[in-house]
């Protein structure tokens, strides 16, 4: 039938499930701009921009502006416009003041004293030109103090040196410079026309010269190793300030090193009150104030009242009413107590600033250096420290055990004789027991006079055996002749004071052979310098030849004259252990060429630039240009090759011992492999008229100087020794190199280098 009509729409059913998300619609209309929020906090300060260009110099004291950027004339300490202070100088000889060891001070005029405070002090300042400050802290021996920081300040520069940095870093005007990036070892860096610095791994130098036509000043610092205590990096500093003679007016030098007027008697007048030179916690501290530079407004001078109170003082003294410092508030520590300069008293000054007689001061300095370098034996365990001044100086003297003599005893005797002009037998015994004072020592000249017992000569020379020995008494004429021959009869007493020591011991019955052996040991020890120590930190014992130079040792180091000048060292020995870097991609033999290991001579080229001259005084190389590697040695420009089969270990991954010795015109090369029974002479050659020259201006440069990377012998070096000798036994009974070289080989290879 037909479809019926649609029924009425029923009620709405429940909502269906949510459908899928639709497509994103278009962007809406931008709304109105919102209200601006509050301002944010200020950002940090930006870094400083570069220094501006230095302005032109103004007019000098004569009213003239110099042309070409030359410095204007100034009024010197003598009151002369354009003078160099020589007009009122009292000497033309330069003088060196120092603070060394733990520390021992000596002024420019020779006054020796101790200043055992912790703090920062002005050691020396010349007008507004150059100033040296030091930082003293507690040493490993808690009763004494050590230098661990030095600051050299001029009108334009503030240079800081620290023990924790050694030579690897320096601060100049607050900016830290790093070796290899900002400077290189052994290279002078000029800051301006008057000022330059030179860095080494173990030392630094700063030179300043305000008069190019005259002698300038030099500040030198050497680091010493003292482990087992609070010193940064286990190192302390020895500091030296050499002032030219033209600064000796007594008007221009100030500080703890006194006034430099060639008169030690007024040094206390110049130093006291010592609180004037305290700079810790003041604006005058170069250590805490990067912006501290020299200016006439910050030069510290005494007031008229202070000059009146200290003038003519024979002893250290201050007046509490006049103590002061331009930078008020300087502090220092005496013991565990910190003191302000204004609270310092006369008693404190005397407790802190103690004069030491010059002879004791010299001995203490020498023995401290020897103790630090050699680690020698001290007194017996439990034995009380000696109390008298001379005995108190010998901190490292080994116990007296009745043995006469040992090599150590001979060395001790020689050191004391050199400074106290010879001690007699009774004094020597008492010295080691702690019962001798310096003013009882017998003069060197008379102590070394001799006579045969019972002859008239003894009375003529006033030589006696009792009650106190004075001079040398031979039992018989035959013994005298035998002892004089055994004690280097080919030398005269002025050539070596140690001869007198040998005579004394030989006259008292020591066997001739032992006397000669001990004298030889002492004679050579005084002429040998351990450039790299046998003991100490690994970085000092083992040199990494990764640059040219890897290390530079200078001949003008204080006390080095005897080993470097032509007069004292026309003959020499250089010994060391060396091991190649066997890396096949970057090591010693990666590129075939001649490789320099060591150079000795001037550190300038023929044209005067930094480098090596064409005629080399000593040059040790390895020729690796062929598979059969050879040692090549040059002395005074004469080159010689060691046969390849005589020193084959240079091509192996082991240490090889090298020695090059010169005696008159003959040069000898020694070679020894690690683990071998001995080192052997492998080659000799004659100089044939070539002249060997040596001066204190020479250096020993490990890896040469400015050698290209493929022309220095990469690897490791240790136990580097240099010995300078003048006189020789023409009869050849006393063997020098034939004894010394095997002895250095038996010490063995360095133990701090990579295996």
ABEGO torsion letter per residue (X at the ends): XBBBBBBBBBBBBBBBBBBBBBBBBBBBBBBBBBBBBBBBBBBBBBBBBBBBBBBBBBBBAAGBBBBGGBBBBBBBAAGBBGBAGAAABABABBBBBBBBEOBBBBBAAGBBBBBBBBEBBBABBBEAABBBBBBBBBBABAABBBBABBBBBBAABBBBBBAAAEAABBBBGGBBBBBGAABBBGBBBBABAABBBBBBAABBBBBBBABAABBBBBBBBBBBBBBGBABBGGBBBBBBBBBBAAAAAGAABBEAAEAGAGBAAAAAAAAOBAAAABABGBAABAAABAABBBBAAABBBBBAAAAAAABGBABBBBBAAABBBABBGBBBBBEABBBBAAABBAAAAAAABBBBBAAAAAAAAAAAAAAAAAGBBBBBBGBBBBABAAAAABAABBBBAGBOBBAAAAAAAAAAAAAAGEBBAAAAAAAAAGABBAAABBBAAAAABBBBBGBAAAAAAGBBAOABBBEBBBABAAAAAAAAAABGAABBAAABAAAAAAAAAAAAGBBAAAAAAAAAAAAAAAABBBABBABEBAAAABBBBABOBABBBBAABBGAAAAABAAABABBBBBBBBBBBABAAABAAABBBBBBABBBEBBBBAAGBBEBBABBABBBBBBAABABBBBBBBBGGBBBBBBAAABAAAABBBBBBBBBBBBEABBBBBBBBBGBABBBBABBBBAGGBBBBBBAABBBBBGEBGBBAAABBBEBBBGBBBBBBABBBAAGABBAAAAAAAAAAAAEBBAABBX
